[in-house]
Amino acid sequence: MRSVRYILPLTLLALSTVVFGQNTRRGDFEAGKNLEIFFNVYRGVNTQYVDTVDNRKLIETAAEKMLSSLDPYTEYFNEEEMKEFRVHTTGQYGGVGSLVRKDGKTDYIRISEPYRDSPADRAGLRPGDLIVAIDGVSMQGVSVDTVSARMKGVPGSSFVMTVRDGATGKERDVEIKRERIKIPAVSYAGFINDSVGYVSLDSFSDGCAADVRRYIADMKKSGRLKGLILDLRGNGGGLLDEAVALTGLFVPKGTEVVSIRGRVESENDVYKTTNEPIDVDLPLVVMVNSVSASSSEIVAGALQDLDRAVIYGTRTFGKGLVQSTMSVGYGSYMKITTAKYYIPSGRCIQALDYSHRNEDGSVGNIPDSLMKEFRTAAGRTVRDGGGITPDITIKPEYAGKFALALVAYGYIDDYAVEYYNKHRGIDFDPLTFKMSDDEYADFCRFIEDKELEYTSATQLELNKLKSVAEKEDYSDKLAPMIAQIEAVVKADKQRDLALYKREILEYLESAITANYAYAWGRSHRAVAADTHVAEAAAIVSDKDRIASLLGGE
């Protein structure tokens, strides 16, 4: 075994010698020196450390720490992590098409949310069904990741799942054939009113622009479409080519959308639309928020710079960096930032620095003195500094800590499944469903004995005060007053259940709706109740206001 342990260090020594010599000949002494230092540290730990070390873990840790010192988006992926990364970028995997999660009452994993018309859906699996065994192997006490991995596989292959019905408790064996599952990028599309269409895009995965084109084409066929809302709120980005293709739906073929510029000049490129648009005159409003990032910002920023759409919402995230994947051997990859992207006005969306961010990671306050002015095609003034500033800015809405804690602990989903199992046969309408006061009281009883720890916004601010007081030597004087305040703001579950009832009901009714009407029904319900969507619909219907907002100076 000892001879095996030394193979990798000797290989690294030969490699470091070669690289060292090459770098020295290039005059880059520092690169070779630092590589040799790294190798010597690794060799010392590998040969002298008191316990046997895991070579793979050592190298992966070193790679991860090294890359994390550069920017938040440069990352190392081992072979397993790379599989998950491909799912996020392509939106596809071989499996059964259902979300799963830990069951709140048993030691099993349960079906949480089957995708409509997926293998899981066609097999009759429903929210709350427990996964008892897979191919005869018990899944009791097994982790979510393990169960999920067992359900994934080569498309066309089959397995037998033993399922315990969440409503009746009866067990049955279900044979399921795995398929190539495509996670829908469009969560909802349809008419908001008689003339305004709406498309909500959740990610820029492979083929998403074609999906959006198809939905718009269907709406145009009705003859009713007079304006469109493209909702990119919460969309963290994805494939650059899809962002260009999506922008190309609304601008003439051959229009420049974005350019990338990096350290390697030969890698710089300009991206123009390559397909015929679906409509270059259709009034358009693009909705964004602080989570809209990367490809979402390319689309919103390009359409703003080209004066093609009114941007509505809050300032976007501020990610203007381009990542490329690079194989580093043995199935592992490095996702590395190689360039910045620039939209048609010439501005870069990247935040000026990573240190001044909001709690959600988005762009913080930027002094006007640090921002440069640019001009849109019509001469309007736009600025850089990080993210896209909407043409119509609204006040951001923040979810309460208590309601978010209920979601994070899984209690909202647990109750939604329990509700579904008790009322499986009801006639359910996602747009009109409302929980009664008695049903909300039942939920309050449901979580009465549940563990729940959270820190309110007031407590967070109080913690900051205590920290500052300690630094400025006021702790002793302020301690009695701080203790009094803490006694008042101490988490009180029953008080918060009453105080945040409206917000909690929204989460509950949304989760219950998904159990009956799938993700599409949940999104339809959310859109119908969204006052910001209604305001965006009013804007896109007002041609004079659109013209005023997009007109040049």
Buried (B, 14 or more C-beta within 10 A) or exposed (E): EEEEEEEBBEEBBEEBBEBBEEBEEEEEEEBBEEBBEBBEEBBEEBEEEEEEBEBEEBBBEBBEEEBEEEBEBBBBBBEEBBBEBBBEBBBBBBBBBBBBBBBBEEEBBBBBBBBEEBBBBBBEBBBBBBBBBBEEEEBEEBEBEEBBEBBBBEBEEEBEBBBBBBBEEEEEEBEBEBBEBBBBBBBBBBBBBEBBBBBBBBBBBBBBBBBBBEBBEEBBEEEEBBBBBBBBBBBBBBBBBBBBBBBBBBBEEEBBBBBBBBEEEEEEBEBBBEEEBBBBEBBBBBBBBBBBBBBBBBBBBBBBBBBBBBBBBBBBBBBBBBBEBEEBEEEBBBBBBBBBBBBBBEBBBBBBEEEEBBEEBBBBEBEEEEBEEBBBBEEBEBBBBBBBBBBBEBEEEEEBBBBBBBBEBBBBBBBBBBBBBEBBEEEBEBEEBEBEEEBBEBBBEBBEEEEBEBEBEEBEEBEEBBEEBEEEEBBEEBEEEBEEBBEEBEBEBEEBBEEBBEBBBBBBBBBBBBBBBBBBBBBBBBBBEBEBBBBBBBBBBBEEBBEEBBEEE
